[in-house]
């Protein structure tokens, strides 16, 4: 497998009020403007209401997307229509969004989104030239029952279109927002399993698919996560809401 870039993607969820979002974006953008990490692709994903304002901040800093790109937290499969409250992939693309998270466990669980629906979103993102970040992950009970590989295999098979070109983020549901992370040995096993599943279900593109880990990622263990064979980056939740912590995670990404 060729060398893939390292990704650091911040998912701000519904946790940042507008003033804080602007301050946070300004601080992250200032760091990225002053420091070059050519081996790292950094993405920040504000809420929908903050996207335009954050994009203006990135423009003011004259930041190329390779240094700091704008991402969204979701999109709707249809390009337009009578879908009250939804945002389409073309709408995101036209305001400067480059990446979009789809299939996050919070969407799958709290909005009852199926893998089929996630696949439709992924295709919509692709068609609008957005890079989809497709999330997969198992619950604690599924893990305890020895169903991790089966659950992840089903999600990969049904959430990704044929010849998928995008990013996969492994977010074990039992680790999100809990402060609990798998042991590094356990995470290595999980990443190895997912790599094999990608090779089985996406034989033509598997080696080009970056695989990220998400789930209570913090600066004090991000270097360990990056060191795991097969991990190409991190999807960061709570720690992405503090510029200092997020910057430390960017700095922990190894070259090569």
N, C-alpha and C positions, 0 to 999 in steps of 0.2 A: 504494500500500500504506500502510495506517495505521501510526502509530507503535507499535512493539512494545516491551515492556520489555526491559531488558538482563538477562541471566542470568549468574551466576557459580556454577558447580556444581563442587564438589570431590568427586572420586572417590578415596577413600582406599585402594581395592583391598585386597589382603591384606598391607598394609605397616605397619599400626599396631597395636601391642599394646594391651591394654585400658587400662593406666594412662596411656599416651601419648594414647590416643583421648579419654579423659576430660579430660585437661589441654588438649588441642587444642580440643575442643568448648567447654570453659569459656572459653578465650581468645577464640575466634571469637564466641561468644555475648555475651561482655562487650563486645566492640567493637560488635557490631550493636545491643546495647541502648543504648549511649551515643551512637552516631552514626546519623543517619537518611540513607539513600540511597533516597529514594522511587522513583527510576527504575531501581533494581536489585533483582532477586530473587535472593537468595543461598540456596544449597542445599548441605548437606553429606551425603555418602553413606558412612557407616561400614560395616564388615562386619556381617553378621547378628547376631553375638554381642554387638555393641556398641549396637545400635539402641535398646533399651529404656533403657539407662543414659544415652545421649546425649539421648533424648527427655525424660528427667527433668531434665536440665540446661537444656534449652530451656524447659521448663515453669517451672522455678525462676526463670528470668530474665523470665518472662511475655512471651516474644517471640511476636508475631503471625507466622504463616507468611509474610506478605509481606516480613518483615524477615529471617527465617532459618527455613528449612524443612528437614525431615528427608527424606532420600532413601535408597533402597536400591539395591544394585548389580545386582539381578537378581530375577526371579520366575519361577514355574512356571505354565504355562497353566491347569492344572486348579485348581478352587477347593478341592479336598481329595482325599484318597484315599491309597492305598498307594504313595506315591512317596518312598521313603526318601531322606533328605538334602535334599529340596527344600522350598521355602517358597512358599506361594501368595500371590497378590495380596490376597485378603481378610485373610489373617493379617498382612500388612504394614499394611494400612489400619487394622486394629483397634488397632495400637500407635502410631498417629500419623504413619505415613509418608505423605508427600504426592506424592513423585516416585519413579520407578524407572527405572534404566538398563536397556535391553534391546539385544541385538544388538551389544554391544561386540566389537571384533575379537578380543580375548582369548577370548571365549566362542565366537565363530564359528570361530576357528582351533583352539583347544586342546580345545574340547568338540564340535567338528564341528556347530555349530548352523547350520541352514539359514535362509534368509530366510523360508521358510514357517513354521518354528518360531518365529522372531522375531515374525512377524505374529500368531501365536496368543498369544504373551506380551503383545503390544501390546494386543490385544483384551481379554485378561484384566485388564490394568492399567486400561484404560478402564472396564470393567464394574465395577471396584471403586473408581471415582472417583479413581484415581491418574493423575498426568500422566506418560505414557511419554516417556523420552528415548531415541530410537531412533538408534543409531550406524550410520554407513555409512563406507566407506573402501576404498581400493584398495591393493594391494601395490606394491612398488617395480618388480617385473617388469611388472606390468600397466600401470603408469604409463609405463615406458620403451617399452612396445610400443604406446603411444598408445591404450590401452583404458580410460582413466580414465572418460570419459563413459559408455561402454557398461556398465562394471561398476557405477558409481553409479546409472545408470538402472535396471539390473536389481534392485539392492538396494532402491531406492525403490519400484519397481513391486510387488515381492514381499513387502517387509517392512511396508508400511503398508496398513492396511485402507482401504476406500473412505471418503471424507470424514474423513480423519484429523485428529484434534484432539490435538496434542501438540507435542513438540519433536524436531527432527532435529539430530544432532551429526555434523559431518564430521570424522572422525579418520583421516587418511591413515596406513595401517598402517606405512609406512616412517618415519614421524615419531614414533611413540609410543615413549616411553622412550629415544629415541636422542639427544636433545638437538638434533636437526635439525628445523628448521621450514622450510616453503616460503618462497620470497621473497614479499614482500608483493604483488608484481605477479602472481606465479603463483597465490597464494592468492585474489586478486581474480578471476582467470579461473575458478578452481575454484568459488568461491562463486556467480559468475554462472551457470555451467553448472548447478549444483545448483538454483538458483532457477528456471531454465527447465524443468528436469526435474520439479520440484514442480508448476509451473504445468500441465505436460502430464499428469501422473499424478494430481494432486489439484486439479483446476480449481476446485472449490467452496470449498476451505479453504486453498489455497496462501498467500494473502496474510496469513493468521493464524498461519502456522507459523513460530515462531522458529527461526532457523538458527544453530547454535553451531559454533565451531571448537575442536577438541581435538588435542593432539599436541605434547608438550613445551612447553606454555604456561608462560611465566615472567613475573615482574613487570616485567622490563626491556623486554619487547616486547609486553605485553598491550595497551597503549594503541594501538600500531600496528595490532594485530589488530582492536580495537574500531572503528578508523577506517575499516576496509574496508567499502565499501558492500554491504549485504545481510547483514552479520554482526550477530547480535543477542546474542552472548554467547560465553562460553568454558566448555569442560569441562576442568577442571584435574586433572592427576594428581599427580606428585611435589611440585609447588609447593603443593598444598593440605595437605600434611602439616606445613608450617611456618606457624603462625598469622600471623607477620609478613609472609611472602610472600603468603599468601592475602589478607590485608587490603589489601596494596598493589594487588593485582589488582582487588579490589572498588573501591578508590579510583580506579582508572584508567578505570572505565566512564563514558562521557560521558553527560550529560543530553540527553534528546530524541533 
